[in-house]
Amino acid sequence: MKFVRFADEQHPNGVYGLVESGEVHVLRGHLFEPPEKTGETLSESSITRYLPPVDPPNILAFGVNYRDHAGETGSKVPEQPLLFLKATSALIAHGDNIVIPQAAPQCVDYEAELVVVMGKRARNVSADEALGYVFGYACGHDVTARDCQRGDGQWARAKSFDTFAPVGPYVVTGLDPAALRVQMRLNGAVMQDQPVADMIFSVPCLISYLSQGMTLLPGTLIYTGTPSGVGVGRTPPVFLKPGDVCEVAIDGIGVLRNIVVAS
């Protein structure tokens, strides 16, 4: 099933919808409740304001989870998953603008990622059972200020500027994450394109790893790492600038589109 969250004149505070054959069936209740159609439908093309698919209690993320990406950035391949956190205040939706911050105007980079949306409380789960705690999957963009990442000695600020966590436009259930492919298109040009199966640590492994040290709550977002092809790994480097159009595309989920603007 494909879920979307949006706002309009009839639903100014936001509402969930179930997308079926180009139509959106408005739902009662929360994303994690059994879907109950209200009888109201609208064309998906009529949606003008998308909302983030959840209000996450945490945004957890992993770095250097593709070997090719490690090579292009000169990073050591990690022996265990490399965890960092993104501030929940960085979250934006499909169609919102990515704002280049005044504190880091020159080296803002793109990172397309598969995002896991947790659906159940998970603690000390094994990799074999981990996917049973997942609600669904979304497209994500782990926007990164590379100069801050290099200079700070840790990644929190570089990954957490306002608007640096686009997610959406859908959450899709019933997918096999290992069968998906992540692509970043910058102004229409394909910059990243790699199967999720190339991850160093699989989605079940990441969930299990996290759950050994913290409780994963419903709505938690997990950014699973970016493939090769990021801007900092190119010669010359390619960094985001005002007017750029970023599209994260994952077959079976959809396309997350955001435009870059100046602060």
N, C-alpha and C positions, 0 to 999 in steps of 0.2 A: 504494500500500500504506500501511496505517496501523499504526504501531509504537507500543508503550507499554512503559514500564519500571516495574517494581513490585517490591515485596518482600512476602513472606509467610512462614509457618512453614517451608515447604519450600524457600524461596529467601531466607533472611534477609539475604544480601548483595546481593540484587537480581538481576533477570533481565529479558530482553527478551521481548516477546510480539508476535505479529502478530494484529491485530484483524480478524476477519471475521464479519459477520452476528451481532454480539453475543457471539461467542465469542473467547477469547484462546488462541492456539496458542503455547505456550512454545517459545522458540528457543534453540539453542546459539550461543555465540559473541557477537560484538560487533555493534553496530548497523550498522557499515559492511561487514560480511561478508555474502555471499549468505545469505539467510534459510534456516535448516535447522530444520525442525520436529522436536521431540523426541518427538512423539506425545502429550504431555501437553496437555490443554485444560482450561479453566475458564471459567465465566461471567464476563463483564466486571463484572457487578454484585457479584461476590464480592470484588473487589479493594478492600482497605481502606487500603492505603498505596502511593501513587504516588511515584515517584522522578523527579528531573529527567531528561529524556530523554538527556542526555549530561553528561559531566564536561568542560566546555569549557576549552581552553587559554587562550582569551580571550573576553570579552564586549565586543563593539564595538557602538556605538550612534550614531544620528544624531538631531540635533535640528532643529526647524523645517523639516520636510520636507513639510508641507502648507500651502498659501497661507492657507487659512482659519485655521489654527492660528497662523500668524505674525500675522495680523491681530488675533486675540482676545487675544494676549499682548503686543502692541505691539512685536513683534520685526521686524527687517529681514529681508526675503526673501533668503536667502544666494545668492551668486553661484556657490558651489561647495558640495558637501556639508559639513555641520557635524558633525564627528566628536567624540565623547567616549567614554570607557571606563567600564564598570561593573565593580566588583570581582567576581571569581568567587565570593568568599565571600558575596555577596548572593543567590546563586542558591537558589531554593526550588522545590518541586514543586506541582502541582495538589493542593489539599486542605490544604496547609500554611498556617500563619497569617502574615499580614503584621503585623509588630510596629512600633508607633509608637515611635520612639526617644526617650529622655529628653532627648537633645540637641536635638531638634526636634519638640516635642510638638504644635504648633499648626497647621502649614501643610503637612501631607503630602497630596500630590495623586496622582490616578490618571492613567495614560496607557496606553491600550490600543494594542497594536502587533502587526504581523506580524513574526515572527522567522524568519530564515533559518538553517538548519543546514548548514554547509559539509561536504561529503563527500570532497573531494579537496584536496590541496595546491595552492594557487593563487598564482601570482606573475606579474605583468605580463600579465594576461589582458584581452582586449578585452571591451566590453559585449556584442558579438555572441556570444562564446563563454562568457560568464560563467555562465549558468544550467547549463552542462554540468558545473560544479564543485559544484553544490548537491546535497545529499542530499535535503533536504525542508524542510518549513515547519511552524512551531508557533505557538501563541498565546503572546503575551508581555505582561507588564505592567511598564512602566518607572515604578515608584513613585519619587516625587520629593519631597524636602523643599524647598519653595519658598523658605523663609527662608534656608536655607543656600545655595541656588542664587543668590539675589540678593546675599547678603553675602560669599560667598567669592571672587567674581571668576572662578571657574571651577566646573565642575559635578561633579567627581569625588566629593566627599563627599556632596553632595546626592542623588546617584544610587546610592550604594554602601553605604548602611547595611544591616546584616544584614536579610535577607528582602525587600529592595527589587528583586529580579529574579525574580519568578515566571515559569516557563515550563512549557508542557505543555498538556493531559495527553498529547498525541500528537505524533509527527512523521509527517507525511504526505508521500509522494513523488508525483511525476508531476503536480503542479499548475502552472497558469499563474498566477503571483502577480498579474499585472495584472487577472485576472478575479475576484479575491477582494474581500471587503468586511470591514472591521474595525468591531466594535461593542463598547462598554463598557456594561454594565448595573450600576448601583449600587443595591443593595437592590431590584432588579427594574425600576428606571426606566432607560430608555435615555438615556445621557448623551453618547455618541459613536457615530456611525454614518456611515461614509464609505467609498467604494471606494478600493482601493489604487491604481487608475488615476489618482487625483487627486494622487498624489505629485509633488513638484517634480522629484526625482531618482528614477528608476525603480530597481527591484531590480538589474537588470543593470548600471546605471550605478554604483550604490553598490559593488557587488562589484568592478567594474573599478577604480574610484577607490581603494579600499582596497588592492587588489593591486599598484598602482603604487608603493606606499611600504612595504608590509610583506608578508610571506608569510602567507597565510591557511591555517591548518592544519585538518585534518579535526576536526570537533567544534566549531569556532569558531561562536559564536552572534552574529548580527547583528540588532540591533533597528533597524527601518527607519524609525522616526518615528511620531508619534502624530497622529491627525486632530484637528479642532476639537472643542470641547465639554469641555475640561478644566476642573477646578474653579476654577483661578485666573482663568479668563476669564469667569466668571459673575458676575452681580450679584444678591445678594451672593455672594462666593466660596463654593465648596463644597469643604471639605477632609475627609479621611477621619477617622473617629472609631471608637473601639472598638465592635464589634458590626456594623459595616458589612460587607456582602457584595459583593465585587467579582467580576464575571463578564466575561471577555473572550471574545467569541464571533466566530468566523470560519467562515462556511459552507464546508464541504468539509474542515475540520480538526476543529472541536469547540468545547468551552467550557472555559476555564480558570477555576476557581473558588477564591477564597481569602477568608478571613474576617479582618477587622482586629481586633487586640487591643492592649491597652496593654502597655507594657514592664514 
